[in-house]
Amino acid sequence: GYNDYQVKEYAQTKALMQHRRSSMPLMYGDYRTLYVDDTAWVFLRHYMGDWEVVAMNVRGEARVVEAQLPEFVECDGLEMVVASTGGVVAQCLGEGRMQITLPAYGYAIVSK
């Protein structure tokens, strides 16, 4: 058998793969980096009016990242499409800014 961690990792990987195959922005969209440093990367993919923001934390401690969204992205009504466990939160700060809280080694795909 598999331990609980392996089962969770498999389920999360499967959910990411299924979403990737069904997302037009992720498959075909234009790419724009919104934030990057040595611990986190946030980018936007947009295609024919649809968009998704992908955020990743590559370190072993939680991170809060703020990113300026392009003017064509409305921040209100964000939806967490796929996310790692451990308390991922995405919220609008106003004036086109998004704040994403990511746990250690966490990720999120956010859309509207």
N, CA and C of each residue as an Amber inpcrd file, in Angstrom:
protein
   336
   0.7460000  -1.1780000   0.0000000   0.0000000   0.0000000   0.0000000
   0.8030000   1.2680000   0.0000000   0.0330000   2.3020000  -0.1690000
   0.5850000   3.6460000  -0.1860000   0.2640000   4.3450000   1.1240000
   1.1560000   5.2480000   1.5330000   0.8670000   6.0240000   2.7310000
  -0.0130000   7.2210000   2.3690000  -0.5310000   7.9090000   3.3840000
  -1.4510000   9.0270000   3.1550000  -0.8260000  10.1250000   2.3010000
   0.4530000  10.4020000   2.5230000   1.1370000  11.4410000   1.7520000
   1.1590000  11.0790000   0.2690000   1.4890000   9.8470000  -0.0510000
   1.5400000   9.4160000  -1.4450000   0.1640000   9.4900000  -2.1060000
  -0.8660000   9.1240000  -1.3730000  -2.2250000   9.1880000  -1.8990000
  -2.6110000  10.6340000  -2.1980000  -2.2890000  11.5720000  -1.2890000
  -2.5960000  12.9880000  -1.4970000  -1.8180000  13.5440000  -2.6850000
  -0.5330000  13.2170000  -2.7710000   0.2820000  13.6900000  -3.8810000
  -0.2510000  13.1810000  -5.2200000  -0.6400000  11.9280000  -5.2640000
  -1.2080000  11.3620000  -6.4900000  -2.4900000  12.0980000  -6.8710000
  -3.3710000  12.3380000  -5.9110000  -4.6410000  13.0130000  -6.1820000
  -4.4000000  14.4390000  -6.6710000  -3.4470000  15.1390000  -6.0640000
  -3.1590000  16.5070000  -6.4900000  -2.5400000  16.5380000  -7.8890000
  -1.6280000  15.6200000  -8.1630000  -1.0180000  15.5580000  -9.4870000
  -2.0610000  15.2270000 -10.5430000  -2.9450000  14.3170000 -10.2450000
  -4.0150000  13.9530000 -11.1760000  -4.9240000  15.1500000 -11.4460000
  -5.2850000  15.8930000 -10.3870000  -6.1380000  17.0740000 -10.5570000
  -5.4520000  18.1300000 -11.4180000  -4.1530000  18.3450000 -11.2160000
  -3.4080000  19.3000000 -12.0390000  -3.3850000  18.8780000 -13.4980000
  -3.1200000  17.6220000 -13.7490000  -3.0620000  17.1240000 -15.1300000
  -4.4200000  17.2290000 -15.8120000  -5.4830000  16.8810000 -15.1090000
  -6.8210000  16.9760000 -15.6880000  -7.1740000  18.4230000 -15.9950000
  -6.8410000  19.3340000 -15.0850000  -7.1430000  20.7350000 -15.3290000
  -6.3290000  21.2640000 -16.5040000  -5.0780000  20.9200000 -16.5720000
  -4.2100000  21.3860000 -17.6620000  -4.7710000  20.9790000 -19.0160000
  -5.2950000  19.7600000 -19.1170000  -5.8470000  19.2690000 -20.3910000
  -7.1540000  19.9510000 -20.7580000  -7.8490000  20.5470000 -19.7900000
  -9.1400000  21.1650000 -20.0700000  -9.0840000  22.6980000 -20.1010000
  -7.9320000  23.2830000 -19.8670000  -7.8040000  24.7390000 -19.7770000
  -7.2190000  25.3180000 -21.0640000  -8.0370000  26.0660000 -21.7930000
  -7.5510000  26.7140000 -23.0120000  -6.4280000  27.7160000 -22.7140000
  -6.5530000  28.5570000 -21.6680000  -5.4400000  29.4660000 -21.3810000
  -4.1280000  28.7420000 -21.0780000  -4.1880000  27.6340000 -20.3290000
  -2.9480000  26.9330000 -19.9980000  -2.3640000  26.2040000 -21.2050000
  -3.2110000  25.7330000 -22.0940000  -2.7020000  25.0240000 -23.2750000
  -2.2080000  25.9800000 -24.3570000  -2.9470000  27.0560000 -24.6120000
  -2.6700000  27.8900000 -25.7790000  -2.4010000  29.3560000 -25.4760000
  -2.5630000  29.7650000 -24.2300000  -2.5510000  31.1820000 -23.9030000
  -1.2010000  31.8600000 -23.9480000  -1.2710000  33.1670000 -24.1380000
  -0.0830000  33.9990000 -24.0380000   0.3770000  33.9880000 -22.5840000
   1.6570000  34.1690000 -22.3980000   2.2910000  34.0340000 -21.0930000
   2.8270000  35.3800000 -20.6300000   2.6280000  35.6950000 -19.3400000
   3.1570000  36.9280000 -18.7710000   3.5460000  36.6830000 -17.3170000
   4.8200000  36.9120000 -16.9790000   5.2560000  36.8070000 -15.5870000
   4.7340000  38.0150000 -14.8220000   4.1120000  37.7560000 -13.6680000
   3.5960000  38.8300000 -12.8230000   4.4990000  39.0970000 -11.6320000
   5.1850000  38.0450000 -11.1620000   6.0940000  38.1720000 -10.0240000
   7.0630000  37.0000000 -10.0510000   8.3210000  37.2690000  -9.7570000
   9.2950000  36.1870000  -9.6250000  10.4220000  36.6400000  -8.6990000
  10.8450000  35.7380000  -7.8390000  12.0560000  35.9190000  -7.0400000
  12.6150000  34.5230000  -6.7760000  13.5390000  34.3960000  -5.8470000
  14.1700000  33.0930000  -5.6220000  13.2960000  32.1170000  -4.8360000
  12.1030000  32.5510000  -4.4060000  11.2280000  31.6620000  -3.6480000
   9.8650000  31.4410000  -4.2880000   9.4340000  32.3440000  -5.1550000
   8.0810000  32.2370000  -5.7080000   8.0450000  32.7020000  -7.1550000
   7.0630000  32.1840000  -7.8880000   6.8450000  32.5490000  -9.2870000
   5.3500000  32.6290000  -9.5120000   4.9010000  33.7510000 -10.0510000
   3.4900000  33.9440000 -10.3790000   3.4250000  34.3850000 -11.8340000
   2.6320000  33.6650000 -12.6300000   2.4790000  34.0620000 -14.0240000
   1.0250000  33.9360000 -14.4590000   0.7150000  34.6100000 -15.5420000
  -0.6310000  34.6550000 -16.0950000  -0.6070000  34.0420000 -17.4920000
  -1.6090000  33.2450000 -17.7900000  -1.8240000  32.7590000 -19.1590000
  -3.2020000  33.2370000 -19.5810000  -3.3200000  33.8420000 -20.7610000
  -4.6290000  34.3130000 -21.2220000  -4.8390000  33.9270000 -22.6750000
  -6.1120000  33.6020000 -22.9650000  -6.4600000  33.1250000 -24.2950000
  -7.9210000  33.4670000 -24.5820000  -8.1590000  34.2660000 -25.5860000
  -9.5050000  34.6120000 -26.0550000 -10.4330000  35.0650000 -24.9240000
  -9.9490000  35.9620000 -24.0880000 -10.7620000  36.5240000 -23.0220000
 -10.7470000  35.7530000 -21.7160000 -10.2480000  34.5330000 -21.7150000
 -10.1220000  33.7480000 -20.4900000  -8.6960000  33.8550000 -19.9690000
  -8.5520000  33.7560000 -18.6590000  -7.2160000  33.8360000 -18.0670000
  -7.1250000  32.9750000 -16.8170000  -5.9110000  32.5960000 -16.4970000
  -5.6170000  31.8890000 -15.2540000  -4.2700000  32.3690000 -14.7450000
  -4.1960000  32.5310000 -13.4160000  -2.9510000  32.8960000 -12.7540000
  -2.4240000  31.6480000 -12.0630000  -1.1540000  31.3520000 -12.2860000
  -0.4850000  30.2110000 -11.6630000   0.5560000  30.7640000 -10.6970000
   0.5360000  30.2650000  -9.4640000   1.4950000  30.7060000  -8.4520000
   2.1620000  29.4840000  -7.8300000   3.4740000  29.5660000  -7.6360000
   4.2400000  28.4570000  -7.0580000   5.2260000  28.9820000  -6.0240000
   5.3270000  28.2640000  -4.9250000   6.3000000  28.5390000  -3.8720000
   7.2870000  27.3800000  -3.8670000   8.5550000  27.6520000  -4.0930000
   9.5460000  26.5900000  -4.2050000  10.3750000  26.3990000  -2.9340000
   9.9510000  27.0440000  -1.8500000  10.6950000  26.9430000  -0.5930000
   9.9010000  26.2100000   0.4790000  10.5930000  25.8220000   1.5320000
   9.9880000  25.0670000   2.6190000   9.3270000  25.9070000   3.6870000
   8.9860000  27.1370000   3.3840000   8.2480000  27.9840000   4.3240000
   7.1830000  28.7590000   3.5590000   6.1050000  29.1020000   4.2470000
   4.9820000  29.8010000   3.6180000   5.4170000  31.1510000   3.0590000
   4.7230000  31.6080000   2.0320000   5.0040000  32.8910000   1.3850000
   3.7120000  33.6200000   1.1000000   3.7310000  34.9210000   1.2110000
   2.6540000  35.7830000   0.7450000   3.2410000  36.6230000  -0.3830000
   2.6100000  36.5410000  -1.5560000   3.1220000  37.2180000  -2.7450000
   2.0470000  38.1550000  -3.2730000   2.4580000  39.3620000  -3.6590000
   1.5550000  40.3050000  -4.3000000   1.9810000  40.4730000  -5.7480000
   0.9810000  40.5660000  -6.6340000   1.2640000  40.7220000  -8.0580000
   0.3060000  41.7340000  -8.6580000   0.8290000  42.5590000  -9.5580000
  -0.0050000  43.5120000 -10.2960000  -0.5710000  42.8020000 -11.5150000
  -1.8880000  42.8050000 -11.6250000  -2.5520000  42.1580000 -12.7490000
  -2.6290000  43.1150000 -13.9320000  -2.6200000  42.5820000 -15.1530000
  -2.8170000  43.4510000 -16.3180000  -4.2100000  44.0720000 -16.2870000
  -4.3670000  45.1650000 -16.9930000  -5.6240000  45.9050000 -16.9550000
  -6.8180000  45.1100000 -17.4860000  -6.6010000  44.1200000 -18.3230000
  -7.7240000  43.3440000 -18.8730000  -8.2170000  42.2490000 -17.9250000
  -7.5570000  42.0700000 -16.7880000  -7.9610000  41.0540000 -15.8090000
  -8.7400000  41.7120000 -14.6780000  -9.9840000  41.2760000 -14.4870000
 -10.7790000  41.7690000 -13.3720000 -10.5290000  40.8640000 -12.1690000
 -10.1450000  41.4640000 -11.0720000  -9.7360000  40.6880000  -9.9080000
 -10.9150000  40.2190000  -9.0620000 -12.0570000  40.8690000  -9.1520000
 -13.1970000  40.4970000  -8.3230000 -13.6940000  39.0920000  -8.6610000
 -14.1280000  38.3650000  -7.6370000 -14.7190000  37.0430000  -7.8570000
 -13.7250000  35.9600000  -8.2090000 -12.5600000  35.9750000  -7.5840000
 -11.5340000  34.9680000  -7.8800000 -12.0070000  33.5820000  -7.4630000
 -11.5900000  32.5920000  -8.2210000 -11.9160000  31.1990000  -7.9210000
 -10.6360000  30.3890000  -7.8910000 -10.4560000  29.6040000  -6.8370000
  -9.3090000  28.7120000  -6.7440000  -9.6380000  27.4770000  -7.5810000
  -8.9780000  27.3260000  -8.7150000  -9.2710000  26.2280000  -9.6290000
  -8.6400000  24.9380000  -9.1230000  -7.3540000  24.9670000  -8.8690000
  -6.6090000  23.8300000  -8.3300000  -5.5830000  24.4100000  -7.3730000
  -5.3800000  23.7520000  -6.2260000  -4.3980000  24.2660000  -5.2690000
  -3.8680000  23.1330000  -4.4130000  -2.6530000  23.3170000  -3.9170000
  -2.0870000  22.3690000  -2.9720000  -2.8100000  22.5130000  -1.6430000
  -2.6490000  21.5370000  -0.7910000  -3.2500000  21.6150000   0.5360000
  -2.4090000  22.5270000   1.4150000  -2.9830000  22.9870000   2.4920000
  -2.1970000  23.7550000   3.4570000  -2.5270000  25.2220000   3.5330000
  -3.6720000  25.6490000   3.0570000  -4.0910000  27.0250000   3.2890000
  -3.7400000  28.0150000   2.2060000  -3.9470000  27.6690000   0.9510000
  -3.7480000  28.6270000  -0.1300000  -4.9030000  29.6220000  -0.1090000
  -4.5740000  30.9210000  -0.1980000  -5.5910000  31.9670000  -0.2220000
  -5.2260000  32.9560000  -1.3160000  -6.2110000  33.3150000  -2.1460000
  -6.0210000  34.3600000  -3.1530000  -7.0740000  35.4310000  -2.9110000
  -6.6500000  36.6790000  -2.9240000  -7.5990000  37.7660000  -2.6970000
  -7.1890000  39.0060000  -3.4780000  -8.1660000  39.8570000  -3.7360000
  -7.9340000  41.1240000  -4.4110000  -7.6020000  42.1850000  -3.3790000
  -6.6290000  43.0130000  -3.6990000  -6.2440000  44.1000000  -2.8070000
  -6.7460000  45.4420000  -3.3170000  -7.3350000  45.4710000  -4.4900000
  -7.7570000  46.7190000  -5.1110000  -6.6980000  47.2250000  -6.0700000
  -7.1210000  48.1070000  -6.9650000  -6.2270000  48.6990000  -7.9590000
  -5.4810000  47.6490000  -8.7700000  -6.1540000  46.5200000  -9.0500000
  -5.5720000  45.4930000  -9.9030000  -4.4840000  44.6560000  -9.2640000
  -4.4190000  44.6530000  -7.9400000  -3.3910000  43.8530000  -7.2640000
  -4.0170000  42.6080000  -6.6530000  -3.2920000  41.5060000  -6.7540000
  -3.7180000  40.2250000  -6.1970000  -2.6970000  39.7890000  -5.1580000
  -3.1920000  39.2370000  -4.0670000  -2.3120000  38.6800000  -3.0380000
  -2.5980000  37.1880000  -2.9340000  -1.5450000  36.3940000  -2.9710000
  -1.6840000  34.9480000  -2.8770000  -0.8210000  34.4510000  -1.7300000
  -1.4350000  33.7070000  -0.8180000  -0.7260000  33.0740000   0.2860000
  -0.5030000  31.6200000  -0.0810000   0.7490000  31.2000000  -0.0760000
   1.1150000  29.8450000  -0.4670000   1.8370000  29.1470000   0.6800000
   1.4400000  27.9170000   1.0000000   2.1800000  27.1630000   2.0140000
   3.5360000  26.7220000   1.4590000   4.3500000  26.1230000   2.2930000
   5.6380000  25.5870000   1.8480000   5.4270000  24.6590000   0.6630000
   6.1850000  24.8760000  -0.3950000   6.1120000  24.0870000  -1.6320000
   4.6970000  24.0590000  -2.2220000   3.9270000  25.1090000  -1.9570000
   2.5330000  25.1560000  -2.4000000   2.3920000  25.7470000  -3.7850000
   1.2230000  25.5250000  -4.3570000   0.8940000  26.0560000  -5.6820000
  -0.5970000  26.3510000  -5.7420000  -0.9560000  27.1770000  -6.7110000
  -2.3620000  27.4950000  -6.9230000  -2.5690000  27.9090000  -8.3680000
  -3.7390000  27.5990000  -8.8870000  -4.1970000  28.1190000 -10.1650000
  -5.4970000  28.8560000  -9.8520000  -5.5090000  30.1430000 -10.1780000
  -6.6270000  31.0120000  -9.8430000  -7.2160000  31.5650000 -11.1300000
  -8.5410000  31.6520000 -11.1670000  -9.2410000  32.2010000 -12.3170000
 -10.4550000  32.9670000 -11.8220000 -11.3170000  33.3400000 -12.7480000
 -12.5440000  34.0410000 -12.3860000 -13.7370000  33.2400000 -12.8470000
